């Protein structure tokens, strides 16, 4: 079930990006005053804005619902670790390493 929700979430994300990129900006209205309005005849007289706005709103609602659902699923998963089932291993203490030779000879006291 969670996999289906993740796939739906990713598809809706891609669809939202596409819908936002297809929408015209606010500055595009000035182009229609100089004869650029004829290119939107495919969507009718109101243009694609109402259709794309409705699709974008529906995608946004689906995106929010899937986001909340995935958040709830991740919270219920808990904080289990893959290492919790592994038994603890105690390592023996290692002896101190021999001091590195520095080229100096060791000073010894004379034996009395």
BATORRO-156443 format. One record per atom (N, C-alpha, C): x, y, z; residue in three letters; residue number from 1. Coordinates in nm, 3 decimals. Last residue first. Layout:
+---------+---------+---------+------+-----+
:       u :       v :       w : rest :  nr :
+---------+---------+---------+------+-----+
:       X :       Y :       Z :  ALA : NUM :
...
+---------+---------+---------+------+-----+
END
This chain:
+---------+---------+---------+------+-----+
:       u :       v :       w : rest :  nr :
+---------+---------+---------+------+-----+
:   7.430 :  -0.117 :   4.033 :  UNK : 112 :
:   7.517 :  -0.102 :   4.148 :  UNK : 112 :
:   7.533 :  -0.232 :   4.218 :  UNK : 112 :
:   7.415 :  -0.038 :   3.691 :  UNK : 111 :
:   7.378 :  -0.135 :   3.793 :  UNK : 111 :
:   7.476 :  -0.122 :   3.908 :  UNK : 111 :
:   7.331 :   0.278 :   3.554 :  UNK : 110 :
:   7.430 :   0.174 :   3.582 :  UNK : 110 :
:   7.385 :   0.087 :   3.697 :  UNK : 110 :
:   7.036 :   0.318 :   3.366 :  UNK : 109 :
:   7.116 :   0.352 :   3.484 :  UNK : 109 :
:   7.217 :   0.240 :   3.508 :  UNK : 109 :
:   7.009 :   0.398 :   3.021 :  UNK : 108 :
:   6.992 :   0.305 :   3.133 :  UNK : 108 :
:   7.080 :   0.349 :   3.248 :  UNK : 108 :
:   6.845 :   0.536 :   2.758 :  UNK : 107 :
:   6.937 :   0.565 :   2.867 :  UNK : 107 :
:   6.908 :   0.467 :   2.980 :  UNK : 107 :
:   6.830 :   0.420 :   2.430 :  UNK : 106 :
:   6.766 :   0.423 :   2.559 :  UNK : 106 :
:   6.872 :   0.447 :   2.666 :  UNK : 106 :
:   6.902 :   0.631 :   2.155 :  UNK : 105 :
:   6.925 :   0.512 :   2.234 :  UNK : 105 :
:   6.863 :   0.529 :   2.371 :  UNK : 105 :
:   6.699 :   0.751 :   1.893 :  UNK : 104 :
:   6.774 :   0.776 :   2.016 :  UNK : 104 :
:   6.791 :   0.645 :   2.090 :  UNK : 104 :
:   6.536 :   0.682 :   1.690 :  UNK : 103 :
:   6.677 :   0.692 :   1.659 :  UNK : 103 :
:   6.762 :   0.720 :   1.783 :  UNK : 103 :
:   6.283 :   0.636 :   1.762 :  UNK : 102 :
:   6.313 :   0.773 :   1.718 :  UNK : 102 :
:   6.459 :   0.790 :   1.683 :  UNK : 102 :
:   6.048 :   0.387 :   1.722 :  UNK : 101 :
:   6.191 :   0.417 :   1.736 :  UNK : 101 :
:   6.218 :   0.556 :   1.681 :  UNK : 101 :
:   5.744 :   0.408 :   1.901 :  UNK : 100 :
:   5.816 :   0.409 :   1.775 :  UNK : 100 :
:   5.961 :   0.446 :   1.799 :  UNK : 100 :
:   5.647 :   0.189 :   2.161 :  UNK :  99 :
:   5.680 :   0.324 :   2.115 :  UNK :  99 :
:   5.766 :   0.317 :   1.989 :  UNK :  99 :
:   5.400 :  -0.057 :   2.100 :  UNK :  98 :
:   5.539 :  -0.026 :   2.131 :  UNK :  98 :
:   5.569 :   0.116 :   2.083 :  UNK :  98 :
:   5.065 :  -0.006 :   2.217 :  UNK :  97 :
:   5.160 :  -0.029 :   2.110 :  UNK :  97 :
:   5.300 :   0.010 :   2.155 :  UNK :  97 :
:   4.905 :  -0.172 :   2.479 :  UNK :  96 :
:   4.958 :  -0.047 :   2.426 :  UNK :  96 :
:   5.065 :  -0.078 :   2.322 :  UNK :  96 :
:   4.677 :  -0.430 :   2.392 :  UNK :  95 :
:   4.791 :  -0.380 :   2.466 :  UNK :  95 :
:   4.841 :  -0.254 :   2.399 :  UNK :  95 :
:   4.320 :  -0.404 :   2.384 :  UNK :  94 :
:   4.448 :  -0.425 :   2.317 :  UNK :  94 :
:   4.560 :  -0.368 :   2.401 :  UNK :  94 :
:   4.058 :  -0.578 :   2.530 :  UNK :  93 :
:   4.142 :  -0.458 :   2.534 :  UNK :  93 :
:   4.275 :  -0.490 :   2.469 :  UNK :  93 :
:   3.829 :  -0.748 :   2.316 :  UNK :  92 :
:   3.928 :  -0.746 :   2.424 :  UNK :  92 :
:   4.013 :  -0.620 :   2.415 :  UNK :  92 :
:   3.494 :  -0.645 :   2.259 :  UNK :  91 :
:   3.629 :  -0.662 :   2.205 :  UNK :  91 :
:   3.728 :  -0.660 :   2.320 :  UNK :  91 :
:   3.183 :  -0.793 :   2.259 :  UNK :  90 :
:   3.281 :  -0.716 :   2.337 :  UNK :  90 :
:   3.419 :  -0.747 :   2.281 :  UNK :  90 :
:   2.901 :  -0.748 :   2.073 :  UNK :  89 :
:   3.028 :  -0.818 :   2.077 :  UNK :  89 :
:   3.126 :  -0.733 :   2.156 :  UNK :  89 :
:   2.554 :  -0.798 :   2.089 :  UNK :  88 :
:   2.668 :  -0.711 :   2.119 :  UNK :  88 :
:   2.795 :  -0.795 :   2.130 :  UNK :  88 :
:   2.370 :  -0.932 :   1.814 :  UNK :  87 :
:   2.418 :  -0.939 :   1.952 :  UNK :  87 :
:   2.542 :  -0.851 :   1.970 :  UNK :  87 :
:   2.131 :  -0.762 :   1.623 :  UNK :  86 :
:   2.267 :  -0.812 :   1.626 :  UNK :  86 :
:   2.316 :  -0.817 :   1.771 :  UNK :  86 :
:   1.894 :  -0.631 :   1.627 :  UNK :  85 :
:   1.889 :  -0.777 :   1.638 :  UNK :  85 :
:   2.028 :  -0.839 :   1.644 :  UNK :  85 :
:   1.963 :  -0.367 :   1.589 :  UNK :  84 :
:   1.903 :  -0.404 :   1.717 :  UNK :  84 :
:   1.897 :  -0.556 :   1.735 :  UNK :  84 :
:   2.049 :  -0.292 :   1.341 :  UNK :  83 :
:   2.151 :  -0.341 :   1.433 :  UNK :  83 :
:   2.092 :  -0.386 :   1.566 :  UNK :  83 :
:   1.844 :  -0.182 :   1.213 :  UNK :  82 :
:   1.882 :  -0.314 :   1.168 :  UNK :  82 :
:   1.987 :  -0.374 :   1.261 :  UNK :  82 :
:   1.614 :  -0.030 :   1.438 :  UNK :  81 :
:   1.740 :  -0.029 :   1.368 :  UNK :  81 :
:   1.772 :  -0.170 :   1.321 :  UNK :  81 :
:   1.315 :   0.153 :   1.478 :  UNK :  80 :
:   1.387 :   0.028 :   1.479 :  UNK :  80 :
:   1.514 :   0.040 :   1.395 :  UNK :  80 :
:   1.144 :   0.362 :   1.533 :  UNK :  79 :
:   1.286 :   0.390 :   1.524 :  UNK :  79 :
:   1.367 :   0.262 :   1.532 :  UNK :  79 :
:   0.839 :   0.372 :   1.336 :  UNK :  78 :
:   0.919 :   0.362 :   1.457 :  UNK :  78 :
:   1.065 :   0.392 :   1.432 :  UNK :  78 :
:   0.636 :   0.386 :   1.156 :  UNK :  77 :
:   0.741 :   0.289 :   1.131 :  UNK :  77 :
:   0.830 :   0.272 :   1.253 :  UNK :  77 :
:   0.471 :   0.597 :   1.208 :  UNK :  76 :
:   0.433 :   0.468 :   1.264 :  UNK :  76 :
:   0.542 :   0.363 :   1.246 :  UNK :  76 :
:   0.594 :   0.796 :   1.058 :  UNK :  75 :
:   0.592 :   0.810 :   1.203 :  UNK :  75 :
:   0.559 :   0.677 :   1.269 :  UNK :  75 :
:   0.544 :   0.714 :   0.800 :  UNK :  74 :
:   0.683 :   0.716 :   0.846 :  UNK :  74 :
:   0.690 :   0.729 :   0.998 :  UNK :  74 :
:   0.264 :   0.743 :   0.788 :  UNK :  73 :
:   0.326 :   0.611 :   0.773 :  UNK :  73 :
:   0.469 :   0.608 :   0.826 :  UNK :  73 :
:   0.241 :   1.020 :   0.815 :  UNK :  72 :
:   0.184 :   0.933 :   0.918 :  UNK :  72 :
:   0.245 :   0.794 :   0.910 :  UNK :  72 :
:   0.364 :   1.095 :   0.575 :  UNK :  71 :
:   0.420 :   1.140 :   0.703 :  UNK :  71 :
:   0.369 :   1.053 :   0.817 :  UNK :  71 :
:   0.191 :   0.987 :   0.389 :  UNK :  70 :
:   0.328 :   0.934 :   0.397 :  UNK :  70 :
:   0.397 :   0.977 :   0.526 :  UNK :  70 :
:  -0.034 :   1.150 :   0.440 :  UNK :  69 :
:  -0.041 :   1.006 :   0.461 :  UNK :  69 :
:   0.098 :   0.944 :   0.473 :  UNK :  69 :
:   0.063 :   1.402 :   0.367 :  UNK :  68 :
:   0.021 :   1.379 :   0.505 :  UNK :  68 :
:   0.017 :   1.229 :   0.534 :  UNK :  68 :
:   0.110 :   1.352 :   0.093 :  UNK :  67 :
:   0.219 :   1.396 :   0.181 :  UNK :  67 :
:   0.185 :   1.369 :   0.327 :  UNK :  67 :
:  -0.144 :   1.294 :  -0.003 :  UNK :  66 :
:  -0.042 :   1.188 :  -0.002 :  UNK :  66 :
:   0.076 :   1.226 :   0.086 :  UNK :  66 :
:  -0.263 :   1.547 :   0.037 :  UNK :  65 :
:  -0.317 :   1.428 :   0.105 :  UNK :  65 :
:  -0.212 :   1.317 :   0.109 :  UNK :  65 :
:  -0.108 :   1.711 :  -0.131 :  UNK :  64 :
:  -0.113 :   1.736 :   0.015 :  UNK :  64 :
:  -0.162 :   1.614 :   0.091 :  UNK :  64 :
:  -0.158 :   1.595 :  -0.383 :  UNK :  63 :
:  -0.021 :   1.603 :  -0.331 :  UNK :  63 :
:  -0.022 :   1.623 :  -0.179 :  UNK :  63 :
:  -0.431 :   1.640 :  -0.410 :  UNK :  62 :
:  -0.382 :   1.501 :  -0.402 :  UNK :  62 :
:  -0.241 :   1.498 :  -0.344 :  UNK :  62 :
:  -0.423 :   1.921 :  -0.423 :  UNK :  61 :
:  -0.497 :   1.854 :  -0.315 :  UNK :  61 :
:  -0.449 :   1.711 :  -0.298 :  UNK :  61 :
:  -0.273 :   1.958 :  -0.656 :  UNK :  60 :
:  -0.223 :   2.011 :  -0.529 :  UNK :  60 :
:  -0.293 :   1.944 :  -0.410 :  UNK :  60 :
:  -0.440 :   1.845 :  -0.848 :  UNK :  59 :
:  -0.309 :   1.783 :  -0.821 :  UNK :  59 :
:  -0.253 :   1.831 :  -0.688 :  UNK :  59 :
:  -0.650 :   2.030 :  -0.837 :  UNK :  58 :
:  -0.674 :   1.890 :  -0.802 :  UNK :  58 :
:  -0.544 :   1.818 :  -0.769 :  UNK :  58 :
:  -0.514 :   2.260 :  -0.924 :  UNK :  57 :
:  -0.575 :   2.257 :  -0.791 :  UNK :  57 :
:  -0.601 :   2.114 :  -0.746 :  UNK :  57 :
:  -0.445 :   2.183 :  -1.184 :  UNK :  56 :
:  -0.340 :   2.215 :  -1.087 :  UNK :  56 :
:  -0.394 :   2.210 :  -0.945 :  UNK :  56 :
:  -0.698 :   2.157 :  -1.298 :  UNK :  55 :
:  -0.610 :   2.039 :  -1.289 :  UNK :  55 :
:  -0.501 :   2.063 :  -1.185 :  UNK :  55 :
:  -0.784 :   2.424 :  -1.279 :  UNK :  54 :
:  -0.859 :   2.317 :  -1.210 :  UNK :  54 :
:  -0.772 :   2.191 :  -1.194 :  UNK :  54 :
:  -0.596 :   2.552 :  -1.440 :  UNK :  53 :
:  -0.609 :   2.590 :  -1.299 :  UNK :  53 :
:  -0.681 :   2.482 :  -1.220 :  UNK :  53 :
:  -0.645 :   2.440 :  -1.688 :  UNK :  52 :
:  -0.517 :   2.414 :  -1.623 :  UNK :  52 :
:  -0.521 :   2.450 :  -1.475 :  UNK :  52 :
:  -0.906 :   2.547 :  -1.731 :  UNK :  51 :
:  -0.882 :   2.402 :  -1.730 :  UNK :  51 :
:  -0.753 :   2.369 :  -1.656 :  UNK :  51 :
:  -0.859 :   2.825 :  -1.724 :  UNK :  50 :
:  -0.954 :   2.765 :  -1.630 :  UNK :  50 :
:  -0.933 :   2.613 :  -1.620 :  UNK :  50 :
:  -0.658 :   2.867 :  -1.925 :  UNK :  49 :
:  -0.635 :   2.899 :  -1.784 :  UNK :  49 :
:  -0.732 :   2.830 :  -1.689 :  UNK :  49 :
:  -0.681 :   2.835 :  -2.195 :  UNK :  48 :
:  -0.654 :   2.715 :  -2.115 :  UNK :  48 :
:  -0.645 :   2.743 :  -1.965 :  UNK :  48 :
:  -0.963 :   3.043 :  -2.299 :  UNK :  47 :
:  -0.824 :   2.999 :  -2.299 :  UNK :  47 :
:  -0.804 :   2.881 :  -2.205 :  UNK :  47 :
:  -1.215 :   3.127 :  -2.341 :  UNK :  46 :
:  -1.154 :   3.166 :  -2.213 :  UNK :  46 :
:  -1.008 :   3.124 :  -2.206 :  UNK :  46 :
:  -1.289 :   3.023 :  -2.586 :  UNK :  45 :
:  -1.265 :   3.167 :  -2.576 :  UNK :  45 :
:  -1.197 :   3.207 :  -2.446 :  UNK :  45 :
:  -1.100 :   2.714 :  -2.632 :  UNK :  44 :
:  -1.221 :   2.796 :  -2.627 :  UNK :  44 :
:  -1.185 :   2.942 :  -2.608 :  UNK :  44 :
:  -0.869 :   2.575 :  -2.673 :  UNK :  43 :
:  -0.936 :   2.561 :  -2.543 :  UNK :  43 :
:  -1.064 :   2.642 :  -2.532 :  UNK :  43 :
:  -0.792 :   2.654 :  -2.930 :  UNK :  42 :
:  -0.811 :   2.513 :  -2.899 :  UNK :  42 :
:  -0.892 :   2.493 :  -2.771 :  UNK :  42 :
:  -0.731 :   2.919 :  -2.943 :  UNK :  41 :
:  -0.863 :   2.878 :  -2.989 :  UNK :  41 :
:  -0.893 :   2.732 :  -2.957 :  UNK :  41 :
:  -0.499 :   3.052 :  -2.884 :  UNK :  40 :
:  -0.564 :   2.980 :  -2.775 :  UNK :  40 :
:  -0.703 :   2.932 :  -2.814 :  UNK :  40 :
:  -0.406 :   3.206 :  -3.089 :  UNK :  39 :
:  -0.341 :   3.077 :  -3.070 :  UNK :  39 :
:  -0.407 :   2.995 :  -2.961 :  UNK :  39 :
:  -0.522 :   3.455 :  -3.092 :  UNK :  38 :
:  -0.579 :   3.352 :  -3.177 :  UNK :  38 :
:  -0.520 :   3.214 :  -3.156 :  UNK :  38 :
:  -0.385 :   3.648 :  -2.949 :  UNK :  37 :
:  -0.490 :   3.573 :  -2.882 :  UNK :  37 :
:  -0.548 :   3.460 :  -2.964 :  UNK :  37 :
:  -0.205 :   3.820 :  -3.062 :  UNK :  36 :
:  -0.156 :   3.690 :  -3.020 :  UNK :  36 :
:  -0.263 :   3.604 :  -2.956 :  UNK :  36 :
:  -0.261 :   4.083 :  -3.126 :  UNK :  35 :
:  -0.301 :   3.978 :  -3.219 :  UNK :  35 :
:  -0.253 :   3.839 :  -3.179 :  UNK :  35 :
:  -0.193 :   4.256 :  -2.926 :  UNK :  34 :
:  -0.130 :   4.275 :  -3.056 :  UNK :  34 :
:  -0.157 :   4.160 :  -3.151 :  UNK :  34 :
:  -0.319 :   4.167 :  -2.704 :  UNK :  33 :
:  -0.364 :   4.295 :  -2.758 :  UNK :  33 :
:  -0.305 :   4.320 :  -2.896 :  UNK :  33 :
:  -0.187 :   3.939 :  -2.629 :  UNK :  32 :
:  -0.315 :   3.923 :  -2.697 :  UNK :  32 :
:  -0.366 :   4.055 :  -2.754 :  UNK :  32 :
:   0.033 :   4.027 :  -2.490 :  UNK :  31 :
:   0.052 :   3.972 :  -2.624 :  UNK :  31 :
:  -0.078 :   3.958 :  -2.700 :  UNK :  31 :
:  -0.059 :   4.091 :  -2.240 :  UNK :  30 :
:  -0.030 :   4.203 :  -2.330 :  UNK :  30 :
:  -0.008 :   4.153 :  -2.473 :  UNK :  30 :
:  -0.076 :   3.853 :  -2.105 :  UNK :  29 :
:  -0.200 :   3.914 :  -2.154 :  UNK :  29 :
:  -0.173 :   4.028 :  -2.251 :  UNK :  29 :
:   0.161 :   3.770 :  -1.994 :  UNK :  28 :
:   0.129 :   3.720 :  -2.128 :  UNK :  28 :
:   0.003 :   3.783 :  -2.185 :  UNK :  28 :
:   0.206 :   3.841 :  -1.734 :  UNK :  27 :
:   0.250 :   3.934 :  -1.837 :  UNK :  27 :
:   0.215 :   3.889 :  -1.978 :  UNK :  27 :
:   0.131 :   3.621 :  -1.588 :  UNK :  26 :
:   0.044 :   3.738 :  -1.585 :  UNK :  26 :
:   0.082 :   3.839 :  -1.693 :  UNK :  26 :
:   0.188 :   3.320 :  -1.789 :  UNK :  25 :
:   0.216 :   3.415 :  -1.683 :  UNK :  25 :
:   0.121 :   3.534 :  -1.688 :  UNK :  25 :
:   0.012 :   3.015 :  -1.848 :  UNK :  24 :
:   0.068 :   3.141 :  -1.894 :  UNK :  24 :
:   0.088 :   3.234 :  -1.776 :  UNK :  24 :
:   0.103 :   2.677 :  -1.776 :  UNK :  23 :
:   0.020 :   2.795 :  -1.754 :  UNK :  23 :
:   0.092 :   2.921 :  -1.801 :  UNK :  23 :
:   0.293 :   2.479 :  -1.801 :  UNK :  22 :
:   0.203 :   2.504 :  -1.914 :  UNK :  22 :
:   0.120 :   2.631 :  -1.898 :  UNK :  22 :
:   0.419 :   2.469 :  -1.554 :  UNK :  21 :
:   0.496 :   2.517 :  -1.669 :  UNK :  21 :
:   0.407 :   2.546 :  -1.790 :  UNK :  21 :
:   0.215 :   2.363 :  -1.400 :  UNK :  20 :
:   0.263 :   2.499 :  -1.371 :  UNK :  20 :
:   0.341 :   2.554 :  -1.490 :  UNK :  20 :
:   0.190 :   2.109 :  -1.514 :  UNK :  19 :
:   0.078 :   2.202 :  -1.519 :  UNK :  19 :
:   0.122 :   2.346 :  -1.492 :  UNK :  19 :
:   0.442 :   1.993 :  -1.458 :  UNK :  18 :
:   0.399 :   2.013 :  -1.596 :  UNK :  18 :
:   0.286 :   2.116 :  -1.606 :  UNK :  18 :
:   0.435 :   1.987 :  -1.177 :  UNK :  17 :
:   0.540 :   2.062 :  -1.246 :  UNK :  17 :
:   0.498 :   2.092 :  -1.390 :  UNK :  17 :
:   0.217 :   1.816 :  -1.140 :  UNK :  16 :
:   0.210 :   1.955 :  -1.093 :  UNK :  16 :
:   0.314 :   2.040 :  -1.164 :  UNK :  16 :
:   0.320 :   1.578 :  -1.249 :  UNK :  15 :
:   0.205 :   1.643 :  -1.312 :  UNK :  15 :
:   0.191 :   1.789 :  -1.267 :  UNK :  15 :
:   0.521 :   1.518 :  -1.066 :  UNK :  14 :
:   0.557 :   1.544 :  -1.206 :  UNK :  14 :
:   0.443 :   1.617 :  -1.277 :  UNK :  14 :
:   0.360 :   1.477 :  -0.838 :  UNK :  13 :
:   0.465 :   1.579 :  -0.839 :  UNK :  13 :
:   0.504 :   1.618 :  -0.981 :  UNK :  13 :
:   0.207 :   1.260 :  -0.919 :  UNK :  12 :
:   0.140 :   1.388 :  -0.897 :  UNK :  12 :
:   0.242 :   1.502 :  -0.894 :  UNK :  12 :
:   0.408 :   1.064 :  -0.926 :  UNK :  11 :
:   0.337 :   1.100 :  -1.048 :  UNK :  11 :
:   0.266 :   1.235 :  -1.036 :  UNK :  11 :
:   0.477 :   1.056 :  -0.653 :  UNK :  10 :
:   0.576 :   1.098 :  -0.752 :  UNK :  10 :
:   0.509 :   1.139 :  -0.882 :  UNK :  10 :
:   0.233 :   0.965 :  -0.543 :  UNK :   9 :
:   0.291 :   1.092 :  -0.499 :  UNK :   9 :
:   0.392 :   1.144 :  -0.602 :  UNK :   9 :
:   0.206 :   0.713 :  -0.660 :  UNK :   8 :
:   0.107 :   0.817 :  -0.687 :  UNK :   8 :
:   0.162 :   0.955 :  -0.654 :  UNK :   8 :
:   0.430 :   0.591 :  -0.536 :  UNK :   7 :
:   0.424 :   0.604 :  -0.682 :  UNK :   7 :
:   0.324 :   0.712 :  -0.723 :  UNK :   7 :
:   0.347 :   0.605 :  -0.268 :  UNK :   6 :
:   0.471 :   0.672 :  -0.309 :  UNK :   6 :
:   0.471 :   0.692 :  -0.461 :  UNK :   6 :
:   0.119 :   0.445 :  -0.279 :  UNK :   5 :
:   0.105 :   0.586 :  -0.242 :  UNK :   5 :
:   0.230 :   0.665 :  -0.284 :  UNK :   5 :
:   0.232 :   0.199 :  -0.343 :  UNK :   4 :
:   0.136 :   0.260 :  -0.435 :  UNK :   4 :
:   0.119 :   0.409 :  -0.406 :  UNK :   4 :
:   0.383 :   0.154 :  -0.113 :  UNK :   3 :
:   0.451 :   0.169 :  -0.242 :  UNK :   3 :
:   0.359 :   0.235 :  -0.344 :  UNK :   3 :
:   0.191 :   0.122 :   0.081 :  UNK :   2 :
:   0.278 :   0.239 :   0.089 :  UNK :   2 :
:   0.349 :   0.262 :  -0.045 :  UNK :   2 :
:   0.083 :  -0.120 :   0.000 :  UNK :   1 :
:   0.000 :   0.000 :   0.000 :  UNK :   1 :
:   0.087 :   0.126 :   0.000 :  UNK :   1 :
+---------+---------+---------+------+-----+
END
